[in-house]
Amino acid sequence: MQSSATDLAFDHERVVLHHGRRSSLPLIAAVHSTTLGTAVGGARLWTYPDWRDAFTDALRLSAAMSLKNAAAGLAYGGAKAVIAPPPGTELSADRREAVLRDLGDLVDSFEGTFIVGEDVGMRAEDMLIVRERTRWADCLPTSAGGIGEPAEPTAVGVYSAIEAVAHHVFGTTDLTGRRVCVVGLGQVGQRLARRLADAGAVLTLSDINPAKRQIAAGLDADWAEPEEALFTETDLLVPAALGGIFTQDTVPQLRCAAIVGPANNQLADDTVAQTLADRNILWAPDFIVNAGGVVYGVEVSLDGISPKTALADVQRIGDRLAAVLDRAGREGKTPLAIALADANTRLAGGARDEGN
């Protein structure tokens, strides 16, 4: 099953648009591919302008999960679920629990071909409620024997990718004095900001929530308003919020040497990768960079690998990215072209990367 990182193509195995009987809210579950094994992916709770936008996001996110798992050498396919309250919807505690149970029923209808975890807008405690309705829910709290929030291993993997990009562009992994702009201070973005501050980077931080200014103040970082943050003059730009932010219109305004961050589906479409390359801006493929959470999650929860070994595998993301960047340079291609070719080869062959 061939796929690109961000182009919208309906090549999914199964997609269900569901009206929650308890919550009366729209839910979408999309299984993109089970070629490599059971499909895994998070559930996102987010308000979109229209349910059709949520549907589109589910398709893109699930396709990206297939690429992410293939690129990471995992024996799992890609899926995603989206809960999409209409604009202006206030979710009471009772209605939130209701839609989580609706999600459990929806996932259970896939009869084990889709294992769901948590994503944007969700937390580990939510998965306990989902688990009431299906056994195919993961990322449970540590108090319940689960792995908890995947944000920490995701941040570990992204940081290793940042070091790989820094070495490729600047010849060293030392970030002392290097200007870095982190856009989005969710659970992963906050962790990255603290790691970067500890490494001596000169930080600019941004988030749509003005209360997050406190994080910037605590780290002695500059603050940029969300509408300006992408265009900050910086060495490394770290997108850590939602996707689709790099377009043919925004790329000419960028003032950075490289882009490497955890946000999914960062490019509005795959042609933007070449536009970035034409401007000599290195873009690290997001589905390689942000795979730490799923690598750690499936290895510990599903494969029975020790947390220590799984975290070591997460830290190999930097090595995997470095190999892609080196090949792209040698072959005169974008890193996206190399990463897509490798991932799609695995998806076509259905084999696990035994070197992972």
Buried (B, 14 or more C-beta within 10 A) or exposed (E): BEBBBBEEEEEBBBBBBBEBEBBEBBBBBBBBBBBBBBBBBBBBBBBBEEBEBBBBBBBBBBBBBBBBBBBBBBBBBBBBBBBBBEEEEEBEEEBBBBBBBBBBBBBBBBEEBBBBBBBBBBBBBBBBBBBEBBEBBBBBBEEEEBBBBBBBBBBBBBBBBBBBBBBBBBEEBBBEEBBBBBBBBBBBBBBBBBBBBEBEBBBBBBBBEEEBBEBBEEBEBBBBEBEEBBBBEBBBBBBBBBBBBBBEEBBEEBEBBBBBBBBBBBBBBBEBBBBBBEEEBBBBBBBBBBBBBBBBBBBBBBEEBEEEEBBEBBBBBBEBBBBBBBBBEEEEBBBBBBBBEBBBEBBEEBBBBEEB
